[in-house]
Amino acid sequence: MNRYLLLTPGPLTTSEKVRQQMLEDRCTWDDEYKQLTQAIRRELLAIAEVDEEDYTTVLMQGSGSFVVESVLTSTIRPTDKVLIITNGAYGERLAQMAQRIGLSYVQYATPYDEYPEMQKVEDYLIKDASITHIAIVHCETTTGILNPIDKVSALATRYGKTFIVDAMSSFGGVPIAVGELGIDFLISSANKCIQGVPGFGFVLAKKTALQKCEGVARSLSLDLYDQWKVMDVDGKWRYTSPTHVVAAFLQAIEELKEEGGVQARFQRYTENNQILRDRLAKVGFKGYIDGDKQSPIITAFLYPNEQFQFNHFYEEMKAQGFVLYPGKLTEVNTFRIGNIGEIYKEDIEKLCTLIENYMAVTVK
Ligand SMILES: *Cc1c(COP(=O)(O)O)cnc(C)c1O
């Protein structure tokens, strides 16, 4: 049914069974449907290996950004201040949201191919005692860099700051010790590593942190606390929920479990990413991010030479069944290839062969 494979950072290639779930219309008031929501909420806690005593899951309508904005508007008070650590477009979006909401914030930005320096993060915390929250993106999908959230979490814990992680493109595909790291709010969405379809996102929230957020939100529809209070009763969403997407998502969770859980999925992504980067390097494609900082989620490749035309390359690959992704950097020319979704080794091998052939022909 699919005409091509999406090698993109989401929406991504999903399984046929996931898509089949969307053929049925479901009633949002019905108990059976509400049970789907409750099952998803429980399963997400299990995937994160956190306890129901300590954490809860809130599902929220919209694309991933809506859910990030929901967390920022619902958890940070006018008297609070958030340190936003950025090295990519999604980190910058956090700052943009903070500005729109009118939050008090400071941004610590590093170049897109570098990690934040922990000494500098600590300096911010020491010099500015009014900082109450720290926010960072885990896998910066702009480049594929995987940020060291464990180190940031250690500082958040030591200095007693609320810790917000945009794990949109990593949760479910990269192991994250949510409880051990003491993450207060972790955000992800249906159409990334859990391999569902787009339509809602979710927040894994430390209960003690979320409990303090009543009345904080400046938005009604994005109020995370209110959404939690309504959903927690029996699985009913406030306002219309994306029923088809919800049903598909539960199926996607089942398939994550069948695959062997997060660790097994991480291994598949990592293997495929390694094959891709190794074989492409041999025909002139250098990764933008150093190997030790690179996530298995998505890779940004530099254009191999002056003659390379991404649009032509893109159309050629699409004609052979693979949809790639343009770059998102301003200083250098890059394009991206994602490894997440229903993509297996033979798919990546086939793509590599196509790219090798493409280079052999166009270089001459
Ligand atoms: C996909 C993604 C988002 C959300 O993007 P939407 O287009 O709103 O779904 C946010 N942060 C990161 C790191 C992402 O990869």
The ligand as a Gaussian input file, in Angstrom:
#p B3LYP/6-31G(d) Opt

LIG

0 1
 C        9.575000      16.121000      15.974000
 C       10.140000      16.922000      17.068000
 C        9.378000      17.893000      17.750000
 C        7.955000      18.201000      17.423000
 O        7.747000      18.575000      16.137000
 P        6.269000      18.620000      15.545000
 O        6.511000      18.928000      14.117000
 O        5.525000      19.654000      16.259000
 O        5.683000      17.246000      15.768000
 C        9.963000      18.534000      18.826000
 N       11.221000      18.271000      19.208000
 C       11.987000      17.363000      18.578000
 C       13.348000      17.093000      19.084000
 C       11.468000      16.664000      17.479000
 O       12.236000      15.749000      16.869000

